[in-house]
Amino acid sequence: MAGASLGVGFYLSTIPPASPGLFQDIATVGASLVLAYVVEAVWLVPRVEVDDGYEEWLGFIVGAGLAGFLGVVIALLLTQHRQAGHDNALDWLGLSWSAVSLLILGATLILQPLLADRYRDGGPGVASDSRDSAG
């Protein structure tokens, strides 16, 4: 996260500072992503088969969720920072962190259902499919 944010941040430092409205919009989109993440994670985690990669996968999705939540908090703080008239390196660093973290969180939301093979055969807490009980 930090490396990607610094890379994006150096690019963002070359353009005019972001407006408070942009930070507010990023926070709104991020809050929606965090809510969707929570719903998906609560549904998905008990259904994933516990295997060798389970802890690594769980660590990744928790890290993505925490980074996204922190991105929302940073965007909200920078809204107030810009409204107060401040203009410094915090703006582009915060914007880059928020953008990168929410991009990773959004990608995580999109990719988790595509990894259906992890829970297709049923993990803990998954009821068997009606075709299995009929045949």
N, C-alpha and C positions, 0 to 999 in steps of 0.2 A: 504494500500500500504506500509506504513512505517513498520508495524509489519511483514508483509510477507517478505519485503526486508531485514529487520534485521535478520529474521530467516534464509533465504537463504544466507545472507551475512556471518553469523557465519560459515556455512558450507564451503562457498567459501574461507574463510580466512585460511582454512587448506590445500588448494591446492596451487601449484605454481601460481604466478601472471599471469594474462591474457596478451596476446600479443597485440600490437597495431592493428594487422590485425584482431583479433577477435572483438575488439571494432568497427572497421570499418565495418566489416560484419554485426554486430548487428545493426549498424546505417543504413546500406543499407536495410536490411530486415524491420527494423522499419519504414523507410521512405515509403516503399511500403505499409506497413500496414496502416499507417496514411492516405495515398492517398486513399486507398480502403475504409477506415473508412469514410472519407469525402464524397465520392461518395455515399456510402450506407446511411449515415445519411441524406444527402440532399434529397435523394429519399424517405426515410422512414418517417422522422419526420412529413411532412405534411399529410401523409396517415394514421397515427395512430389515433385511436379514442380517443378523450379527455374524460377521465373518472377519477375516484379517484386515480388511480395509475399512471397517465400520468406524473405528475411532478417528482415522484420518478424514473420512468423509464428514463425520459429525463435527470435527474441529474446523473443517473448511466452512461448513454452513454457519456454524456459530460465529466464526471470525467474520464472515461476510455480513451477517446480521449486525454484529457490533460495529463494524466499520460503517455500515449504512446508517445506523442510528447516530453514530458520532458525526457523520456527514450532515445529517439533519440538524443536529445541535449546533455545529459550526456555522451552517448557513443561517440559522436564526440569530446567532450571536453577531455574525457579520452584517446582517440586516441592520441591527442597531449601531454597529460600528460605522457603517457607511452613512446612516441617517444622522449621526453625530458630526459628520463632516470629515472624518479621518480618511486618509488615503496613504497606505503604506504597503509593505510586503505582506502583511497579514491578509490583505484582500486577495491577492493572486494565489497565495499558499492555501488559504481556506477554500477558495473557489475550486482549486485543483483537487484538494482532498475530497470536497463534497461531490464533485463531478465524477471522479474516479471511483469513490466508494459506492455511489449510487449506481454507476455503470456495472460494477461487480455484483452488487446486490440484485439488480435487474436481471443480469445474465444468470445468476444463480436461480432466480425464480423461474426463468424460462427453461433452464437446462434440467432442473430436478425432475419434472414429469417425463422428460425424454430419457431419463435413466430408469425407465420403468422396469428393466430387467432385474433391478435390485429388489423390487418388491412384487414382481409379477407372480412368482410361485407361492407367494404368501409368506409373510414373516410372522413374528409374534403378534398376536391380536388381530390377524386378518381372517375373516370368515371365509370358508371355502366357497368357491364359485358354484352356482346352481347347476352347471353342467357336470361338475364332479359328483355332486350328490345324486343326480339323476342317473348317472351311468355307472 
